[in-house]
Amino acid sequence: MTSRKLVIGTKPLPIGGVTIHVERLLQLLSKNKVEFEFIDLKRVPKLNIVKAIFLAKRIHLHTSNVYLRFFLSLFGKLAFKEIDFTLHGNLGRYKSRVKNYLDLLTIRLATIPVVLNEHSFKIAIKLNRNTVLGSAFIPPDLDKEIIEETLKQRIIKLKIKVDYLFSTNASNLSFDKTGQEIYGIFDLINLFSNLPQYGLIISDPSAAYEAALKEKKTSIPENILLLSEPHSFYKVIELSNATIRNTSTDGDSISVRESLYIQKPTFCTDVVSRPQGALTYRKGELKTALNKIDLQHDNYSGDFKKETDHSLNKLLELYKK
């Protein structure tokens, strides 16, 4: 048996919080000369994945598949392997009690579970004292953040027309355990349709919202721009005045931390703990929160980059074990 470290996950495409984290993580590990092997769950034959798991001694898993997390953690316990995993989401978020229960079992079975917010940490630490409170955010390699010139010009054109330009993103059209649309995009469209002085860019790289809006025969007002092709949301944030995270549930949003990292006013629902500097509001009360725009500089935390450096050091320590 080899002492090889194995990272399991998926890189873009598709574009999403988990895939972006994995891509940047691999770049970070390589840059810091951490030895590892990577297996892409969506691009490597299943037999090869099984072989790699049997050969590895320590495995770190990044997946949204509840059952895969559980079975791999159980296998690790039975086969005397060290299985770490990052929970990219919030504990108890599923409508299915079985899925929520399996997440709790997975935390108990894992060598080191990494959770991304205070709510999840308070639960997980009682089940596994090795639980680590971490962050999904790794600053991007700016050379790899690309947006097509045509998309850039569309954003600039809209920015000229409005008093203030917001941006938001959604990896896909999905719903939480209560049936609410997780990213709150339809609510934002309804709100900004009545706020013509403001602009809104919706990053929709899966094109799921474009399809849903066509199916509903919903027209998009001129102050809203839907980007329905793969692109860098980091570049969209740079071109915006502020960002919005209108979610009904969450883990540790990379886009929220990206926005704070480049010192943009960042509006977020208070459904989970948010980083220092974020402007939080109760779901459904964004219009009231937008009155805080003038306070943008007072609400930005200058310590956010220091906090990010601390998180990166913790992350590297975990992978160097």
N, C-alpha and C positions, 0 to 999 in steps of 0.2 A: 504493500500500500504506500502511496506517495503522500507527502505532506503538502501537496499542491493546494492553493487556495482557488476556489471556483466562484465566480460571480455569475448568477443566472438572472436574466431579465430580457427586455426587448428595447432596441434602439429605434428612433424614428426611421421611417414612417411606420405607423401613424404618429402624429404630433400630439403629445399629451404630457401631463405633469410627470408621470412615471417614466415615460420613454426619454424625456428631456433630462430628467435626473440621472438616469442610467448612462446616457451618452456623456454628460458632463463628468459623472463619476469616473468613468473609464479614462477620460482625458486627465483628470486629477491624479488618479493612481499611477498612470504612466509617467506623468510629469514628475511625480515624487518617487519614482523608481520602486514602487510596490509591486512585487511579483504576483501575478494572478493569471488565470485563464478565464475567458468570457464565453458563455454559451447563450445564444439568442434563441429564446423559446419559440419564436415564430419563423425562424429561418434555418434552424438546424434539425435534421431528422431526429425523431423521438428516440430511436435506438442509440444514436450518438450521445444524446442527452443523458440517457440511463447509464451508459458506459462512463461518461465523465463524472457523474454523481458517485458511482461505485469507486472510481479511482481517487477522488478528492478526499481530503481529510476534513477540511473546513469549507463550508459553503455559505454564501450570502445570497439570499433570494429576494428579488424584486418582482412581485406579480400582484395583480388584483384578483387572481383566482383563489378564492377561499379554500377550495378543496385541495388544490395543489400545495398551498402553504401548509395545510394541516398534515397531509400524507407525507410530505417531505420531512416535516419536523418529527413526525412519528417514526419514520424510517431512520432518521438521525439518532433518535433515542435508542432504537433497537440495534442499530449497527455501530454504535459508539462513534458517531461522527458529530462534529460540531456544526450545528445548523443555526445561523443567524438569519434574521429577516427584517425588512423594513415594512411597517404597516403604513402604506400610502393611503390614508383615509382616517376616519374617526371610528373608534370602537363603538359597537352598538348601532351602526348606521343602517343595517339591513332590515328590510321588512320581514325576512325569514328568521325565525328564532334559531333554526338549525345553523344558519350561517354565522349568526352572532355568537352562538355557543362554541362553534368550531374555532372562531377567532380567539376566544378565551383559552381553549385547550391548546391552541398553537402557541400562544404566549407562554403557557406553563411548560410546554415541551421543548421550546427553543433554547439554545444556548444563550444567545443574546438577542432579545427582541428590541427593535428600535421603533419608537413611536414618535409622532410629530407634533403633538399638542398636549397641553396640561391635562385636559379631560381624560385622554387616553392613558396618560402616564399615571394618574392617580389610581386608575383601575389596574393597569398592568403591573405596577410595582408590587402590588399585594399578591399577585400570582407568580411573579418571577423577580427576585431581588436583583437580577442582572439587567433588568430593563434599562434602556438608555433613552433619554429625551433628546432627540436630535432635530435636525432641520433637513428638508428636501432641497434647500437652495444651495447651489454651487454657482458662483459668478461665471458667466459665459466667456468663452473665447471669442472675442469680438470679431476676429477674422472669419469666424464660421457663422456669424449672425448675418443673414442675407435677406434682403427684401427686393423684389423686382422693381425696377425704376418706374414702371407703369403704375404699380400699386402705390409707390411712394408719392408720385405726382397726384394721384387721386386723393390721398390723405391731405397733402398740402393744399390742394384746391378747396377741400372742405374746410380746412382750418382757417383759410382766408375769409370764408363766408360767415363764420360763426364767432361769437364772443369768447367761447371757451370750448375746448375739444377734449372729450373723454374717450377712453377706450376700455373694452372689456373682452374677455375671451371665454371660449368653451371648447373642450376637446371633442365633445360629441353631444347629441341630444339624449339626455338620460334623466331618470326620475328617482326621487328618494323613496323611503319606505312609506311615506304618507301620500305619495302620488304627486308631490310637487316637482316641477321641473327644476333640477338641481342648480343650474347656472343662472336662472332667473332672467333669461334673455327676452322672453315674450313680455315680461313685466317691464323691462327696460325700454322695449320698443313702444309700449303703450305710454310710458312716462315721457319719453323724449319726443314723442309725436305731439305732445302739448307744451314742449319747451323749445320752440324753434330757435331761440337765441343760443342754445347749446348744441354742439355736435356730438355724435357718438359713433365710434368705430367698433364693429363687432368682428372679432377674429374667429372665424368659423372654418378652420382648415379641413374638417371632415366633410364640409358642405351639407351637413345634416339639417341645419337650420334653414338653409336656402331651399332645400327640398320640402321641408315642412311648411314653410311660408308659401311656396308655390301651390302645395296641396290645399292649403287653407284659403288660397287666393287673396292673401294679405299683401297689400302694397306697402312699400317702405318709403317713408317721407324723405325729403331731400336732405335733411340734417342728419340722416343715419346712413352709414356706409358699411355694407356687409362684405367682408373679404373671405371668399369661399375657395381658396386654393392654399396649398402649403406655403408658409412664410414664417419669418421670425417675429414673434410677438414682442420680443425685446426691442426690435427696431420700431415697432408700432408705438410702444410706450415712449420711446425717445421723441417721437414726433407729436405725441399728445401733450396736453396740459396736465391731465390727471387720469387716474385709472379707477375702475369700479370692479369689485368682486361681490356680486349680488347673489351669493349661493345660499341654499337652504341647509347644506351640510358641507363639511370640508375636512381636509387633513392639515397640511402645511403648504399653502399655495405658493408655488414658485413665482407666479406672476405678481403676487402681492409683495414678495421680498425683492423681486427685480425692480418693481416700481419704487420701493423705498430706497433701494440701493442707488438708484440714479436720481433720488431726491424729488420724486413726483408726489403730489398729494394723492393719498391712496384711501379710497372709501371701501369699507368692507362690512358685511353683515357680522353681527356678534355671535354667530352660531358656534364658533370655537374660539379659543384664545388666539389673539392676533399679535403680531410683533409690535414692539414699541414704536410709536410714530404713526400707526395706522389710525384713520378716522372711522370709528365703528358706529354702526347704527342698527336698530332692530329691523328685521326683514319687513319690507313694506313701508318703511319710513325714510327712504332715500331722499325724497324731495325736501324734507326738513333738513337732512344732513347736508345737502348741497349749499345751504346758507353759510356753511363753515368755510367756503372756498377762500374767503379773505384771510382766514387764519392759517393758510397753508404753511407758511414758514415757521409759525409758532408750533405747529404740530409735527413737523419733521424732526426725527431724532438723529442728531449728528453722531450718536454712538452706534448706529446700525451697522456700519462697516466693521467696527471693532467686534460687535456681536457675531457678525458673519465670519470673521477670522477665527474667533473662538470655536464656532461650530465646525469649521473646516478642520481645525486641529483635532477636535474630538472624533470626527469622521475618519481621519487618517490613522489615528490611534487604534480605532476599531479594526480597520483593514490590515494594519501592520501586525496584529496579534497572531 
